[in-house]
Amino acid sequence: MSENRKLALGTAQFGLDYGVANRGRSPSYAEARKILKYCEFARINVVDTAIGYGRSENTLGNIGVENFKVVTKIPSVPHQGACISSLLEAQIQGSLRRLKVSKLYGLLIHRAEDLSGELGPQLAKAIQSLKSKGLVEKVGISIYDPGVLDHVTQIFAVDLVQAPLNLIDRRLEKSGWLAKLNQMGVEVHTRSAFLQGLLLMPRSEIPARFERWSYLWDVWAHRLMQSKISPLEACLGYPLSHPEVDRVVVGVDSLFQLQQVLQVASQHPRRESWDFMASDDEQLINPSRWAE
């Protein structure tokens, strides 16, 4: 598989002001259309979205994604007062209408916590039912911590797992789950290669709330300069170098950004160790903790 074909387009930006480096605006409809059409040209055939990504599904459907494998995610399910099976099917029928497709390639549970407790088996059964009805080809889960897979894989036959993997957050690899999922025949999509754009920012532009890790940023900037490697090449080289990774999901705000990503990916970016970048600090590797 060429490195371009190993990429997938993340579209949170199509419906939300997403990422620490975002300047407070999503790409216009016209820009989103250019991005999607260029993906077709570059043979990127997987698009990642979610019901919770604002107008992302609507935008994709209006542009046209019939030539793509679309992966979407369901929002958190209520813990009481609802028939999960009926609710889930209604949500997916809504996604199909918005995306203007007859079938999804992938459907992911967005919150691993929903598979915990007494409703977990019911949710797993409901999502498998959507697969048996032919509404979706592969079912799975989007995770933040690979540790949850110990429980999830006991109650849920996953076809597809999406997880963060970047130079700082290497838990998927170091836990052994990346290799294990590959051995199980599970398709693996990784996200957050740029840690919401943080790893691509010039040292002088890194927000003050990240200054507690100033030593890391200083060494990162120095090593990049020494190696004569762009941060984009360093960040892409790590996930793309893993044969167990089927798709690396990247989000862009513009056609120009997409072209930069494709240019680097097509050159087979070399993987440096960058071991000093690895961290287990949840307040750094988990963007949901950044506001703390």
Number of C-alpha atoms within 10 A of each C-alpha: 7 10 19 23 18 20 26 27 22 20 26 25 23 27 23 18 18 21 18 16 17 16 10 10 13 19 18 14 14 9 16 23 18 16 22 23 17 15 24 14 10 13 16 22 20 24 23 25 23 24 21 17 20 16 18 23 29 20 20 24 18 14 18 16 21 14 10 20 17 25 22 26 24 21 17 13 19 12 13 8 6 10 14 20 17 10 14 19 16 12 15 22 16 14 23 19 14 18 24 18 18 13 19 22 18 24 30 24 25 22 17 19 14 19 21 15 9 10 15 18 15 15 22 22 15 19 24 20 16 19 18 11 9 12 20 21 17 22 25 26 24 23 20 20 16 21 13 14 18 10 12 21 12 9 17 20 14 22 19 21 24 23 20 26 26 25 24 23 23 19 22 20 17 11 13 11 16 23 16 13 21 15 10 10 12 19 18 19 23 25 22 25 28 23 23 17 17 19 23 19 17 11 15 10 10 17 12 10 10 14 11 10 11 13 9 17 20 12 13 18 17 13 13 15 12 9 10 9 14 13 18 19 22 25 24 25 22 20 27 24 14 13 13 20 20 21 24 28 23 22 25 24 22 16 19 13 13 19 16 13 19 17 14 18 22 12 11 16 20 15 16 13 12 15 10 11 15 16 15 12 10 13 13 17 23 15 15 11 10 13 7 6
